[in-house]
Amino acid sequence: MIWLDFETRSHCDLPQRGVYTYARHPSTQVLCMAWALDDGEVELWTPEQPFPQAVRDAIQNMEVIRAHNAAFERLIFWYVLCPDFDVPEPTLEQFYCTATQARSNCMPGSLEDAGRFAGAAMKKDHRGAALVRKCCVPPFKHTEQDLADLFEYCRQDVRAMRAISQSLRQLSEVELADYHVNERINDRGIRIDVDLAAAAMAYAAQETREIQARVREVTEGAVPTVRSPAMRAWVLERLGPQARKLAVRHKGGEAKDSIDKSVRATLLALAEEHPDEVPPAVAEVIQAADDVWASATAKFGRFAALADPEDARLRGAFVFAGGAATGRASSYGAQVHNIPRKSAKDPLTVRAAMMRREPLAPAYGKRVTDVLKLMLRPALVPAHGHVFVVADWSAIEGRVNPWLAASATGEAKLDVFRRRADPYKVNAATTYGVQYSDVTDDQRQVGKVQELALGFGGGAGAFEAMARGYGVRLPADQVERSVRGWRHANPWAPVFWSDLERAYWSAMRHPGAEFDAGRVTYLYDNQTLWYVLPSGRVLGYPYARIEGDEISYAKASWKPAADAKEWPRARLWRGLACENVTQAAAHDVLRGALRVLDGVVAHVHDEIVLEVPEAEAEEAKAMLERVMTTAPDWAAGLPLAVEAKIMRRYGK
């Protein structure tokens, strides 16, 4: 196999424009390629030299090319190296991404962080970043020594990548094939309504100016901008005693004042019922901060920047195995996995108003930011003459969870889905002691919150947090009753949580032995606590250890402090274990569907988006429903249901 890494330079802004536009930009050029065959010495090629015959032969012989974040190397090959230096073009299937391998082993994806995670010196090394700024980013102010240092740094990256990759569990054939499926989706891309994005950016800029002026007016100049630290202090000073307690967050054992997104939501909800705790002026400033900081509206800017100049398609959006503990996909750049689920009921009418620069509020929403959030999904559009076919699994986690339990009571829960009963009404009927047919709408809403909040070991706190999002408010005794009611209606769940806990504790205490919990198996190898899913996919908790009466592990998604001696650690508990295995198994169902579907342009958790010619829409819809409702061989007995729609714009 070939191990390699490129260093490049360009007048194109890579973080802003994305790797696809960067690779195809006429100014992009290769500075060097560090490479090695198998376990051989790392060598360096620069453009003034003949291209290495060994690499040329390896490409033609279809040998594997290993690179970290391999999409970059692949695209530089395709769009820079091959046309400029007459190098044979490697295929997508030749590339093996060692960042994907690291994430699939529940480690950080970046090469530097993967090395630190694995126990190398914890202090962050900024030398490489400094050299890149000098040599690779305009105005290219570097010396010959800087270039020489960059070349050696590139060599060292190949050594580090190879050492880390060889120390890890290798990707299975299925995982590698699924990675290639993901990259084909990234290459295909999804089209952006660039004109809509530009109009939205103009509205957002104007709204921000008006919001900032209003904040200065309300605070009598004390808060010049909601992004100022003065905003938090101004708000906290004016909260009532109960509201003040809600603005405290605990992290790392320390209590800290916060005005983060969840705190703002809590305070705004409290302001409606208790203006003495959150005065109207304070609520207005909190709402202003929420609007200005809305990441949703900022996505329009990312859409516009990342859209291909030639065909307006957003490419490279999906990160394979981006979820550290589950291997679920995540997003780069525009973060399409975080697009609000709600969309405008009549997006074409709203778009027309935006093109005419008409006022959006209150005609289409309470605030401009509210309207813009509803237009994010409709900003994704099919190519001319095509439509989207969109389907999502109904309650996929609510089905996978009891299926994994593999118990008689779990089967009873699955029968609710098999007979197409409403699980929310089943929960409510048990909780309120009424007949299924007599459940009221309000009671069903409580049943919905129960289903969404309590499946992973959650209690009263989890119920209340979820309830706020659905406008459900219950007194404390009713909250406790709801928790007890759900567990009574779902007796399989507490048993499964206990089984998981017993299995992973047994595995930790008996290294090398396997312990089952339902359809999940745990195994500890004195370093990683692995769990094996029914699909055969393996995930784990790295550097797990017993600490008193707890099990802790290194959590890849948490970044260490600058002076940290060890990677941050998290506690494994039965609710987290249940959430991880359920989400991971549900994602395996998604992966299985993606392998056999053509024309996928997006997938968001439990939803798949196809782009097909309009004349083939009905056929594609039937095919998508058939694929998504057919359980994989490893998931026999798992009842699946979907609802597919044909759309001219992405929506809900």
Order of alpha helices (4+ residues) and beta strands (2+ residues): beta-alpha-beta-beta-alpha-beta-alpha-alpha-beta-alpha-alpha-alpha-alpha-alpha-beta-alpha-alpha-alpha-beta-beta-alpha-alpha-alpha-beta-beta-beta-alpha-alpha-beta-beta-alpha-alpha-alpha-alpha-alpha-alpha-alpha-beta-beta-beta-beta-beta-beta-beta-alpha-beta-beta-alpha-beta
